[in-house]
Amino acid sequence: MISEVLLLLVFNSLFIQGLYRSSTFEWKSNFMYKPNRNNMNTANIDKQYNMILWFVRYYSLKYIGDKWSKPIITCPTCMSSFHSIYFYFGYYFLMSGITKMNLILYVPYVFTLAGLNTLVTSLIDKD
């Protein structure tokens, strides 16, 4: 039980890190003001530094804003709350069925995943 939860945590964290990293893009260096929903334009994106899923982050920021984009694509720690739902419940639905104990253990799972994502992000971004 514990080993499968730890393995699920690692896979879930790696998935979140991969999704976060593959959706990055950079603004052009002459883009002087902080982008917001009203002034975002794809012409201001430096195409040289786009990752494969850059458009997911761009349109998420443009249409739902910075605050609501965090659990979807822009903050690995915040992504734990959203992206753990289908990992955790999908795994337990396929393997053993969803029980009351799985529902109770979901809350500590999210907090542990958030901590793990913070740790992994700090290790990756350390310069």
C-alpha positions as CSV (number, residue, x, y, z in Angstrom):
1,M,0.0,0.0,0.0
2,I,2.7,2.5,1.0
3,S,5.0,1.6,-1.8
4,E,2.3,2.0,-4.4
5,V,1.3,5.4,-3.0
6,L,5.0,6.6,-3.0
7,L,5.3,5.4,-6.6
8,L,2.1,7.2,-7.6
9,L,3.4,10.3,-5.9
10,V,6.6,10.2,-7.9
11,F,4.9,9.6,-11.2
12,N,2.3,12.3,-10.5
13,S,5.1,14.8,-9.6
14,L,7.1,13.9,-12.7
15,F,4.0,14.3,-14.9
16,I,3.3,17.8,-13.3
17,Q,6.9,18.8,-13.8
18,G,6.9,17.7,-17.4
19,L,3.7,19.5,-18.1
20,Y,4.9,22.7,-16.4
21,R,8.3,22.6,-18.3
22,S,6.8,21.8,-21.7
23,S,4.4,24.7,-21.6
24,T,7.0,27.5,-21.1
25,F,7.5,30.4,-23.4
26,E,9.3,33.7,-23.2
27,W,8.3,37.2,-24.0
28,K,10.4,39.2,-26.5
29,S,13.1,41.3,-24.9
30,N,11.6,44.6,-26.1
31,F,8.3,43.7,-24.4
32,M,8.4,46.5,-21.8
33,Y,5.3,46.1,-19.7
34,K,3.9,43.3,-17.7
35,P,1.5,41.2,-19.8
36,N,-2.1,41.0,-18.7
37,R,-5.3,39.6,-20.3
38,N,-5.9,42.9,-22.2
39,N,-2.4,43.3,-23.8
40,M,-1.4,39.7,-24.5
41,N,-0.6,39.0,-28.2
42,T,1.3,36.1,-29.8
43,A,3.4,38.7,-31.7
44,N,5.1,39.6,-28.4
45,I,6.3,36.0,-27.8
46,D,9.8,35.1,-28.7
47,K,9.2,32.0,-30.9
48,Q,12.8,30.8,-30.4
49,Y,12.2,29.8,-26.8
50,N,8.7,28.2,-27.1
51,M,8.3,24.6,-25.8
52,I,5.9,22.2,-27.4
53,L,2.9,23.1,-25.3
54,W,3.5,26.8,-25.0
55,F,0.0,27.6,-26.3
56,V,-1.6,25.9,-23.4
57,R,0.0,28.3,-20.9
58,Y,-0.5,31.3,-23.2
59,Y,-4.2,30.8,-23.8
60,S,-4.8,29.8,-20.2
61,L,-3.3,33.1,-19.0
62,K,-5.1,35.0,-21.7
63,Y,-8.6,33.6,-21.2
64,I,-8.8,32.5,-17.6
65,G,-6.2,34.8,-16.0
66,D,-3.2,34.4,-13.8
67,K,-5.0,33.3,-10.7
68,W,-7.0,30.5,-12.2
69,S,-4.2,29.3,-14.5
70,K,-2.0,28.4,-11.5
71,P,-3.7,25.0,-10.7
72,I,-3.9,24.2,-14.4
73,I,-0.4,25.0,-15.8
74,T,1.6,27.9,-14.3
75,C,2.5,26.8,-10.8
76,P,3.8,23.2,-10.1
77,T,2.9,23.4,-6.4
78,C,-0.6,24.6,-7.2
79,M,-1.0,22.1,-10.0
80,S,-1.0,19.3,-7.3
81,S,-4.6,20.1,-6.4
82,F,-5.9,19.7,-9.9
83,H,-3.7,17.1,-11.6
84,S,-3.8,14.7,-8.6
85,I,-7.5,14.1,-9.1
86,Y,-7.3,12.0,-12.2
87,F,-4.0,10.4,-11.2
88,Y,-5.1,9.3,-7.8
89,F,-8.7,8.4,-8.4
90,G,-7.9,7.0,-11.9
91,Y,-5.3,4.6,-10.4
92,Y,-7.5,3.5,-7.5
93,F,-10.6,3.1,-9.8
94,L,-8.6,0.8,-12.1
95,M,-6.7,-1.1,-9.5
96,S,-9.0,-1.7,-6.5
97,G,-12.0,0.5,-6.7
98,I,-12.6,3.7,-4.7
99,T,-13.2,3.1,-1.0
100,K,-13.7,5.4,2.0
101,M,-10.1,4.9,2.9
102,N,-9.0,6.1,-0.5
103,L,-11.2,9.2,-0.1
104,I,-9.7,9.9,3.3
105,L,-6.1,9.4,2.1
106,Y,-6.6,11.8,-0.8
107,V,-6.2,14.9,1.3
108,P,-2.7,14.0,2.7
109,Y,-1.8,12.8,-0.8
110,V,-2.4,16.3,-2.2
111,F,-0.4,18.0,0.5
112,T,2.5,15.5,0.1
113,L,2.4,16.0,-3.7
114,A,2.5,19.8,-3.2
115,G,5.5,19.5,-1.0
116,L,7.3,17.1,-3.4
117,N,6.6,19.4,-6.3
118,T,8.0,22.3,-4.3
119,L,11.1,20.3,-3.5
120,V,11.6,19.1,-7.1
121,T,11.0,22.6,-8.5
122,S,13.5,24.1,-6.2
123,L,16.1,21.5,-7.1
124,I,15.5,22.0,-10.9
125,D,15.5,25.8,-10.8
126,K,18.5,26.0,-8.5
127,D,21.2,28.0,-10.5
